[in-house]
Structures are given as C-alpha cells and as structure tokens.
Amino acid sequence: MAIFHLEFKIVKRSEGMSSCRKAAYHARCKITDDRTGNTYDFSHRSDLFHHQILAPASAPSHIIESSTTLWNEVERVERQKDGQTARYFDVAIPCELNNEDKIKLVLDYCQKNFVDKGMIADIAFHDLDSQNPHAHVMLTLKPITAEGFGKKDRSWNDKKNVIKWRESWATFANHYLAAAGSNERIDHRSIEIQHNEALENATITLDVEEKALWIAKAALTSRPAMQRIPRAKWNSQTARQQRAAEQAVRDELKQEAVATYNTFKDLDLQIVVDLNSFTVSELPEPVEIILTDTGSQSASAEQKPVLVAPSPHTRTKLKTSSSPTPRAIKRAPVKSKRKQVQPQKESIFKRFTLLVAEFFKERFIWAKKKPAPVSVDADHDKRIAENYVFDEVQGINVPRAEYERRARFNSDSYSPTQEEIRRFPSRPEKAKTNADNSVSFTPSMPPEYTGKSRVPKLRPPGYRHNRDYESHK
C-alpha cells in the first residue's frame, strides 16, 4: 500500500556533520573530505539501485561529475566553521509503480521543485525491488552559475516551502499512481486532519454517492498514525510486531471502508438512530419511534434527543435489514409490526452515530421523546402566587408587600403615613429671635467730618499753632 513519508533536514557543521559523509552514505561509495582529510567508505552496502545528479544547465561540468567533486566543492566554498552545507530528505516511493516509474517520479519531482530554482540534487535510490522502496536526496543551499556557487538564497529556508514541497510530492505521486491504473492515493496531511476533512465534506454534500465516498474515507482514516521505525531497528522482533499490528488495523479499516461505501451508496436516507445503544436501522418506510425514559426528570416535552459521539477509534454497530438489497426493502409493503433486525457481528465503521446525525439531517427522522413526569405542588404554587409578584425592572420575584410599598412610593399621589412620619421625623425648625428694628445700624460721623469735604485730612502735630504764629508775624 502506498504510504506518505517525506522529511527534510539540514547538514550542520555545528553538530559535527559533513556533507561528504552524508553523500557517501547515500551513494554507497567512498569519499574523502579534502577540508578535514577524513575518508568515509560505505561501499560495502549493497542496497543501492540507482544514483544520479541533477543540476541546472549553467552548472560547470567538473563540479557535477561525481558526488566526490560536488560536495568537496560545497565544503570548500563554505567559510563558516559552524555553517550549513546541504539540505537532504528521504522519501518513500509507492510500491505500486514499476522501477522505471519510481525513478522517473523522483527525478520529475526534484527537477520541478529544486533544480529549476537553481539547486543541485544528488539522488540515490535504495531497495526499489523490496517492500520499502525509497530515495535519498541531497540539495545544495547556494545557487549554481557558470562561475560556481553564489551566496546562499535565504528564501529557500522559508518554512512554508516545506509544506509546498510535501504537497507537491503527493500530487506527483498520485498522478503516477493514476497513470499506472492503481486506486491507491497518498496525502501529505496527518491522519487526523484527513479524518476531520472527511466528516466535514460528508456533512455539506447532498449527493448520496459523494456522501458514501466521504463516509468511507472517514472510516479508513479513523485510526492512529503509524509510528516510524528507524532503519537500525527494522529487523528487531519488537519492531516487526509493532508494524504487523499497525498494518493489520490498516487493512481491516480498508475492508470496512469498502463495505461502508457499498452499504451507503444506494441508501435512501430513511433511517432511525437508537440513542441508547448507538445502533442504526434501515427502515422500509419512515416511522415514529417513542424512546423509553432514561431517568432524566428535568427533560421537557420540546426537548429533542441529543446524539453523543463515541470516543475516537471505537466501534459502532450497524443494523441492516434481512432483505438482500436496500432497493428490495424500499419496495416491500409496510407491515403493522416490523420484525426486529439483529445487528451484525462485525462493525461497519467507527463513530457511525455522529456521521449519521450530520450527513442525513436534511431528511433525518428524529425519534420523539416522552415528556418526563414532573411533580407539581399546587399548594406551593398558590403560596408563591399570593405572596410574590414578578418585578419587571429587577427581573425577579419580590414579596408582594415590598412590591406594593414601592408602587405606592413611586405614585404621583404619594403621601407619607403617620408611621413613616414617626420613623423618619422632619428636622425641627429653629425659633426666631425678636430683633429691635428701631436701632439704627448707620454709624454717626464726627463733627469735623460733616463739612464740605468728608475725607479726613492728615496734619502733623502743631500744624495749627505754627500757622497762627506765621500770621501774627
């Protein structure tokens, strides 16, 4: 089965990595790093199927003649002691393709996404004849021209590029799978995202055939993602048991998806859900079912049953009719008493109740629920009606005496009662003193100020005596 695996990493000197060593490991060859003098030899491995270098047309031929010359040149032009020298990734190739198409798929993908932008791609194909065909690709971080490598293109390090490259690989692989006549497809997104998308699309679509396809997709992706096993642990017993268990779950869900599609592609959308056991029955004609009480005493007559979705990765039983085909059921006459249908032993698919409630709600037959008996105390209601009044301003029930007192106080004709006057007496008035109005408060003027000029004049002592003395002289 075709699977999606594509992971990008960077060769960093700060982590003790060398692009020459990584290239030697991928190409299963012997390379000596001219910068450090270290020799890396992986020629004893025998799983290399094909090796090829893709480069832009402007790249000098002496640089791309082999992996040794290419990555020694990359190490030489990188001056920083803790710099980054290459980007590399490994990708899983679909087993459904023949070896020629596997190689061509990877070459087309690298040419379109990397080489056309100025990168050099060093590609090594491993295990193409096994159940794990894959390729290792190393990419340069600097664009190549006729003069050699230039400065690093920082736009290639944008994290959004990784998402685009992963999506592009899924597109290329699915195109080759379709051309090969295979029904397998891969998706660059996680299993959880694919499952949620299937639920959403099945909800909004109105076509029965399309609904069945999305329901089958939801059944197929209702599983945990497979865990990656490092190459060093491939042959261990624990890893084999883990992979076998994961593949068994995947294969079982694949069969369930096919059965789900075949079941619902001709469904006439006339169904009823049993909320207590989470089972679904197909009916020859729409009927009304009254559910028994479940113990809830606070339910009202207008309350509708609520579907609670089971937890993920659980099974839901589907009831099917004993008739051979749904169309035969549709033509069958309506009987007064329908025979109880026994559920199938095996599960059709998981989380079925949630899907049915969303997918078929435009013609979904809701089962009506009996109103729960509510104990009514007539005497209690009578006491409440007599002693309390609903206050529209406060929005609560207030005592009737308090409500009437406030209403009387707010009326235009309000006058305090004797009790209110006694409780809140007015402030006593102070007694007025008898004033003598005959007394004049106008001050009298001295005689010397009663002449023409009432302004007092300031004279030094002995002024008059000196004036008389001068006049007698």
C-alpha positions, 0 to 999 in steps of 0.5 A, spaced: 500 500 500 502 506 498 504 510 504 506 518 505 513 519 508 517 525 506 522 529 511 527 534 510 533 536 514 539 540 514 547 538 514 550 542 520 557 543 521 555 545 528 553 538 530 559 535 527 556 533 520 559 533 513 556 533 507 561 528 504 559 523 509 552 524 508 553 523 500 557 517 501 552 514 505 547 515 500 551 513 494 554 507 497 561 509 495 567 512 498 569 519 499 574 523 502 573 530 505 579 534 502 577 540 508 578 535 514 582 529 510 577 524 513 575 518 508 568 515 509 567 508 505 560 505 505 561 501 499 560 495 502 552 496 502 549 493 497 542 496 497 543 501 492 539 501 485 540 507 482 544 514 483 544 520 479 545 528 479 541 533 477 543 540 476 541 546 472 544 547 465 549 553 467 552 548 472 560 547 470 561 540 468 567 538 473 563 540 479 557 535 477 561 529 475 561 525 481 558 526 488 566 526 490 567 533 486 560 536 488 560 536 495 568 537 496 566 543 492 560 545 497 565 544 503 570 548 500 566 554 498 563 554 505 567 559 510 563 558 516 566 553 521 559 552 524 555 553 517 550 549 513 552 545 507 546 541 504 539 540 505 537 532 504 530 528 505 528 521 504 522 519 501 518 513 500 516 511 493 509 507 492 510 500 491 505 500 486 509 503 480 514 499 476 522 501 477 522 505 471 516 509 474 519 510 481 525 513 478 522 517 473 517 520 479 523 522 483 527 525 478 520 529 475 519 531 482 526 534 484 527 537 477 520 541 478 521 543 485 529 544 486 533 544 480 529 549 476 530 554 482 537 553 481 539 547 486 543 541 485 540 534 487 544 528 488 539 522 488 540 515 490 535 510 490 535 504 495 531 497 495 526 499 489 525 491 488 523 490 496 517 492 500 520 499 502 522 502 496 525 509 497 530 515 495 535 519 498 536 526 496 541 531 497 540 539 495 545 544 495 543 551 499 547 556 494 545 557 487 549 554 481 552 559 475 557 558 470 562 561 475 560 556 481 556 557 487 553 564 489 551 566 496 546 562 499 538 564 497 535 565 504 528 564 501 529 557 500 529 556 508 522 559 508 518 554 512 512 554 508 516 551 502 516 545 506 509 544 506 509 546 498 514 541 497 510 535 501 504 537 497 507 537 491 510 530 492 503 527 493 500 530 487 506 527 483 505 521 486 498 520 485 498 522 478 503 516 477 499 512 481 493 514 476 497 513 470 499 506 472 491 504 473 492 503 481 486 506 486 491 507 491 492 515 493 497 518 498 496 525 502 501 529 505 496 531 511 496 527 518 491 522 519 487 526 523 486 532 519 484 527 513 479 524 518 476 531 520 476 533 512 472 527 511 466 528 516 466 535 514 465 534 506 460 528 508 456 533 512 455 539 506 454 534 500 447 532 498 449 527 493 448 520 496 454 517 492 459 523 494 456 522 501 458 514 501 465 516 498 466 521 504 463 516 509 468 511 507 474 515 507 472 517 514 472 510 516 479 508 513 482 514 516 479 513 523 485 510 526 492 512 529 498 514 525 503 509 524 509 510 528 516 510 524 521 505 525 528 507 524 532 503 519 537 500 525 531 497 528 527 494 522 529 487 523 528 487 531 522 482 533 519 488 537 519 492 531 516 487 526 510 486 531 509 493 532 508 494 524 504 487 523 499 490 528 499 497 525 498 494 518 493 489 520 488 495 523 490 498 516 487 493 512 481 491 516 479 499 516 480 498 508 475 492 508 470 496 512 471 502 508 469 498 502 463 495 505 461 502 508 461 505 501 457 499 498 452 499 504 451 507 503 451 508 496 444 506 494 441 508 501 435 512 501 436 516 507 430 513 511 433 511 517 432 511 525 438 512 530 437 508 537 440 513 542 441 508 547 445 503 544 448 507 538 445 502 533 442 504 526 436 501 522 434 501 515 427 502 515 422 500 509 418 506 510 419 512 515 416 511 522 415 514 529 419 511 534 417 513 542 424 512 546 423 509 553 425 514 559 432 514 561 431 517 568 432 524 566 426 528 570 428 535 568 427 533 560 421 537 557 416 535 552 420 540 546 426 537 548 429 533 542 434 527 543 441 529 543 446 524 539 453 523 543 459 521 539 463 515 541 470 516 543 475 516 537 477 509 534 471 505 537 466 501 534 459 502 532 454 497 530 450 497 524 443 494 523 441 492 516 435 489 514 434 481 512 432 483 505 438 482 500 438 489 497 436 496 500 432 497 493 428 490 495 426 493 502 424 500 499 419 496 495 416 491 500 409 493 503 409 496 510 407 491 515 403 493 522 409 490 526 416 490 523 420 484 525 426 486 529 433 486 525 439 483 529 445 487 528 451 484 525 457 481 528 462 485 525 462 493 525 461 497 519 465 503 521 467 507 527 463 513 530 457 511 525 452 515 530 455 522 529 456 521 521 449 519 521 446 525 525 450 530 520 450 527 513 442 525 513 439 531 517 436 534 511 431 528 511 433 525 518 427 522 522 428 524 529 425 519 534 420 523 539 421 523 546 416 522 552 415 528 556 418 526 563 413 526 569 414 532 573 411 533 580 407 539 581 405 542 588 399 546 587 399 548 594 406 551 593 404 554 587 398 558 590 403 560 596 408 563 591 402 566 587 399 570 593 405 572 596 410 574 590 409 578 584 414 578 578 418 585 578 419 587 571 425 592 572 429 587 577 427 581 573 425 577 579 420 575 584 419 580 590 414 579 596 408 582 594 408 587 600 415 590 598 412 590 591 406 594 593 410 599 598 414 601 592 408 602 587 405 606 592 412 610 593 413 611 586 405 614 585 404 621 583 399 621 589 404 619 594 403 621 601 407 619 607 403 615 613 403 617 620 408 611 621 413 613 616 412 620 619 414 617 626 420 613 623 423 618 619 421 625 623 422 632 619 428 636 622 425 641 627 425 648 625 429 653 629 425 659 633 426 666 631 429 671 635 425 678 636 430 683 633 429 691 635 428 694 628 428 701 631 436 701 632 439 704 627 445 700 624 448 707 620 454 709 624 454 717 626 460 721 623 464 726 627 463 733 627 469 735 623 467 730 618 460 733 616 463 739 612 464 740 605 469 735 604 468 728 608 475 725 607 479 726 613 485 730 612 492 728 615 496 734 619 502 733 623 502 735 630 502 743 631 500 744 624 495 749 627 499 753 632 505 754 627 500 757 622 497 762 627 504 764 629 506 765 621 500 770 621 501 774 627 508 775 624 
